[in-house]
């Protein structure tokens, strides 16, 4: 009996809630229709007043004032829309330019770290071939994926995406080889494996892996250089007309003359690379002489 009463009360409550919702919707519809009718009534009064003044009283001042007010509001609306549009386009281009500047700094850092890793791998291989131990101090390249969100050139975005994938793979290879060598060295020093087993694994696993990784890092160095060139081309200052055209008609792909610009900029970057490499080698030679 009690259960039946509870069910009846729940059903009544549900019906009351439904009725209240229906009444709210009904009153909302009435309010909306009333507002529409009031607006139409006011519009009708305004049109009637204008008709009386223009066609009965022959007063053209209302036409002139009305047209003036209309065109003033219309052009203000147009300029507002255009101003908002240009503001959005300018902000988008500014984000793109800022991202390119940030990317160029990041790529130069990539180039420096990657060159150091290549140099360290060479020394790593030489020591292992002599039978010595080595302390792994490789540095990974930190990927910044947020830069992609501020770029609008689709071709360039694809290039950066490919570069990030290549960096990710090389970082994983560095981690794998470092872990492999560290575990082998620890196992040998702790007496878990003998000298023959250790040397065999070094010759058949670690050294070949390091040589392959060095080739991968050299290829990555070329990719980084290629991306630096493209970044500088997209960052090149334009004339005022070219800058204005770039903002209005921003290009989502590389232009037709991009290959010509690429070759010119590549020559500049390669010269800079050679100068940096020469200074680095001279610095290393001085350190070697000081050690001797």
LONU-82224 format. One record per atom (N, C-alpha, C): z, y, x. Coordinates in steps of 0.05 Angstrom, whole numbers, plus 5000, padded with zeros to 4 digits. Example, Ala and Ser with C-alpha at 12.3 -4.5 7.8 and 13.67 -1.06 7.14 Angstrom:
515648865264
515649105246
515649345264
514249555257
514349795273
515750015258
END
This chain:
500049765017
500050005000
500050255017
501750245038
501950475056
499350525071
498150295079
495550315093
493450435075
493350355050
491450455031
491750755027
494250845025
494851125022
493851285046
494351185070
493451315095
490351345095
489051125087
486151135087
485051335067
486351355043
485551545023
485951835033
488351875045
488852145056
486852225078
486252035095
484252095116
481552155104
480752005083
478152055071
478152335058
480352405044
480452665031
480352895052
481752845075
481753045096
478953085107
477552865111
474852875122
472953025103
473352975077
471653115057
472253415056
474853475059
475553765060
474353905084
474453775107
473353895131
470353935128
468953735116
466053765111
465453995092
467154015071
466754235052
467154505065
469254525082
469754785095
467454855114
466354655128
464054715146
461654795130
461254665107
458954745090
459255025079
461755095072
462255365062
461755575084
462655505108
462155695131
459155735135
457655515135
454755535139
453455695116
454555655091
453455805068
453956105071
456356175079
457056455082
455456585105
454956425126
453356535149
450456595139
449356415123
446656455113
446556705095
448656725078
448756965060
448857225076
450557215097
450857455114
448257525128
446857315139
444357365152
442257485133
442057365109
440157465089
440757745081
443357805078
444258075070
443458285092
443958215117
443158395139
440158445140
438658235136
435658265136
434858445113
436058405089
435358575066
436058865071
438458915083
439259185090
437359315109
436559165130
434659275150
431959345137
430959165119
428459225105
428759465087
431059485074
431559715056
431459975072
432859975095
432860215112
430060285122
428560075130
425860115139
424060225117
424460125093
422960225069
423560515064
426160595066
426960875062
425661055084
425660955109
424461105131
421461145127
420160935119
417260955114
416661135091
418261115070
417861285047
418261585054
420361635071
420861905079
418462015096
417461855115
415261935131
412761975114
412261805094
409961835077
410062095061
412462165052
412762405036
412262655054
413362645079
413062875096
410162915106
408862695111
406162705123
403962755102
404062605080
401862625061
402462815037
404962865031
405563035009
406263315019
408063335039
408763605050
406863695072
405163515081
403163575102
404463675128
406563545136
408063625160
407263435183
405563525202
404663345224
406663325247
408863485246
410763475268
412063205270
412363065248
413562805248
411762595263
409062635259
407262455274
407462505304
407462755312
407562815340
410162725353
412362785339
414962695349
415262395349
414162275329
414361975327
412761845349
410161945353
408561835374
409761885402
410862125406
412062185431
414462005437
416061965417
418361785421
417461505426
415361415411
414461135414
413361085442
411461265451
410261225477
412361265500
414261445496
416361475516
417961215519
418761105496
420260855497
418560625508
415960625500
414160415509
413760415539
413260655550
412860665579
415460615595
417660705583
420260645596
420660345597
419960205575
420259915575
418359785595
415859885598
413959775617
415059805645
415960055652
416960105679
419459945685
421059895665
423459735668
422659445675
420659335661
419759065666
418559045694
416859245701
415559245728
417559275750
419559455746
421659485766
423259235770
423859095749
425358845750
423658635765
421058625758
419258435771
419058485801
418558735809
418358805837
420958745852
423158795839
425758745851
426058445857
425358275838
425557995842
423657895864
421258005865
419257925885
420258015913
421358255915
422358365940
424758195950
426558135932
428957975940
428057695949
426057585935
425157315943
423857315971
422257525976
421057546003
423057606024
425157756017
427257816037
428757556044
429357396024
430657136029
428856966047
426256966042
424456816058
424456906087
424357176091
424357286118
426957236133
429157266118
431857206130
432056916138
430956736122
431056456128
429356396152
427156526156
425456486179
426856576205
428256806203
429756906227
431956706234
433456616214
435556416218
434456156230
432156076219
430855826229
429955856258
428956086266
428056116293
430456086313
432656206306
435156166323
435855876324
435755736301
436555456299
434655286316
432055346315
430055186329
430455226360
431055466368
431555506397
433955356406
435955336389
438355176395
437654886396
435954786377
434954516377
433554456404
431854636412
430254596436
432054566461
434154736462
435954726485
437554466485
438754386462
440354146461
438653896466
436253896455
434453666458
433653636488
433053856501
432353846529
434653736546
437053816539
439453716553
439753416549
439253326524
439553036519
437452876534
434952986537
432952846552
433752826582
434853046592
435753046620
438052846624
439852836605
442152646607
441252356605
439252306589
438252026587
437051936613
435652116626
434452046652
436651976672
438752136673
440952066691
442351816683
442551776657
443851536646
442351286655
439751286653
438051056661
438351006691
438251226707
438451196736
441151066744
443251146732
445951036739
446150746730
445050676707
445150396697
443550216715
441250316724
439550156742
440850106769
442650296777
444150256802
446550076798
447250026773
449649856767
452150016763
451950286760
454250446756
454850486726
457250596721
458050656693
457250936686
457250996660
456451256651
458151336627
458851596626
460351696603
458451846584
458151746560
456251856541
457152126530
455552336534
456352606525
453952726510
452452576495
450152676481
451152856458
449553056452
450153236430
448053206408
448953176383
447053146361
446053416352
443753416339
442653656327
443653676298
444853906292
445953946265
443654036246
443253896225
441153956206
442154156185
440754376180
441554566160
439454556138
439954406117
438054376095
438054616076
440054786077
440155016059
437855216064
436755216088
434555396094
432155346077
431655086070
429355016053
429355156026
431755216016
431955335989
430855625989
430855766012
430056046013
427156076022
425755866028
422955876037
421155836013
418755966013
416955925991
414155826000
413755806026
411155696036
411355386036
409855266018
410054976013
409254816038
407154906052
406354766077
408554776097
409755006100
411955036120
414354876112
415054876086
417354716076
416854416083
414454326079
413854046086
414253986116
413454186132
413754146161
416754136169
418354316157
421254316162
422554056152
421653966129
422653716118
422053476137
419653466148
418853256167
420553276192
420953526202
422653566226
425453466221
426553526198
429353436192
429553126192
427452996181
427452706181
427352596210
425652716226
425452636254
428152676269
429452906264
431952956277
434052756268
434052696242
436052506231
435652226244
433252136247
432651876259
433551876289
432952086303
433852096332
436852116335
438152256316
441052266317
442351986313
441151846294
442151576288
441651396313
439351426326
438751266350
440751326372
441351586376
443351666396
446051536390
446851536365
449451416357
449451116363
447250986356
447050696359
447250616388
445650746405
445650686433
448250746447
449450976439
452051046450
454150836443
454150756418
456150556409
455650286423
453150206426
452449956439
453449956467
452850166482
453650176511
456750186513
458050346496
460950376497
462250106492
461249956473
462449696466
461949496489
459549496501
459049326524
460849386547
461049646553
462749726576
465649646571
466649696547
469449626540
469849326542
467949166532
468148876533
468248776562
466648896579
466648816607
469148896622
470149146617
472549236631
475049086621
474949006596
477248856585
477148556591
474948466605
474748186612
473748006591
472648116569
471647956547
468847826554
467347966571
464747856581
464747876611
463147706624
462947716653
460847906662
460647946689
458748136701
455848066695
455247806695
452547726690
451647786662
453347726643
452747786615
452448086610
454248246623
454048536621
451448646632
450748556656
448248656669
445848566653
445848336641
443648236626
443248406601
445448476587
445148636563
444348926570
445249026593
444449296601
441349296607
440349096620
437549086628
435749036604
436648856585
434948776563
435248936538
437549066535
438149216510
438349516515
440249596532
440949886534
438750046548
437849956571
435750106586
433150136570
432049916559
429649946543
430050126519
432350116506
432950286483
433050586492
434250636515
434350906526
431651016533
429950846544
427250936551
425651006526
425950836505
424550886480
425651146467
428251176468
429451416456
428551666471
428251646497
427251876513
424451966504
422751766499
420051826488
420251956461
422051866444
422451986418
423352276420
425152336438
426252606442
424052786454
422352676471
420152836481
418252916458
417752716440
416052766417
417352976399
420052956396
421553146380
421353426392
421353446418
421153706432
418453836425
416353676423
413753786415
413753876386
415053726369
415253806341
416854066338
418954096353
420554336352
418954576362
417454536383
415754746394
413654826373
412454626360
410454676339
411654846316
414154776309
415454926287
416155206295
416955246320
417555516330
415055696328
412755586336
410255736335
409655816306
409955636288
409355696259
411255896248
413755876256
415756066247
415156346256
414356376281
413656636292
411256756279
409356586272
406856686258
407656796231
409356656216
410156746190
411956996191
413157036215
414957266219
413557506230
411057476238
409557696251
409557946233
410158186245
410058426229
407258496220
407058586195
404458656183
404158966181
401759056175
401359336168
402659396141
402859646133
404059716107
402559586085
399859596086
398159476065
398559176065
398559066089
398958776091
401658686081
403658846087
406358786078
406558796048
405259006036
405259036007
403758805993
401558736005
399958505995
401558245997
402958216019
404557976023
406657946002
407858175994
410058165974
408858105946
406658235940
405458195913
404157925910
402457855930
400957605929
402057425951
404457335948
405557165969
404156895970
403656795994
402156555997
404056316000
403456105985
405155865986
404055666005
401755726018
400555546037
399655696062
399055556083
398055686107
395355816102
394856056113
392256196109
390056056124
387556136119
385256006131
385156056161
386056286170
385956356199
388456266214
389956086201
392455996213
392155856239
389955696242
389555536266
389055726290
387555946285
387056136307
389656266316
391156356296
393756476302
395656276316
395456026308
397155816319
396555776349
394055766356
393255726385
394255956402
393956206392
394856436408
397956436412
399356376390
402256376392
403256136408
401855916407
402655676423
402555736452
400455886461
400255956489
402756126498
403556306481
405956476488
408456296490
408756116471
411155946470
411255766494
408955646501
408755466524
409455616550
408555866553
409356026576
412356066578
413556126554
416456166553
417855906561
416855686551
418055426557
417955366587
415655426600
415355386628
417255556644
417555806636
419455986650
422355886648
423055796624
425855696620
426255436636
424255266636
424355016651
424655066681
423055256691
423155326719
425855436727
427055606711
429655716716
431755496716
431555316697
433455096694
433354916718
430854846728
430554676751
431754806776
431255066779
432355216802
435355216801
436555246777
439455236774
440554966782
439154756773
440054486780
439954426810
437854526822
437554486851
439754626867
440454866858
442655016870
445254866868
445754746844
448254596840
448254346858
445954216860
445853976878
446354046907
445354276916
445854366944
448754436948
449954556928
452854616930
454554366931
453754166916
455253906917
455053766944
452553776955
452053646981
453653797003
END
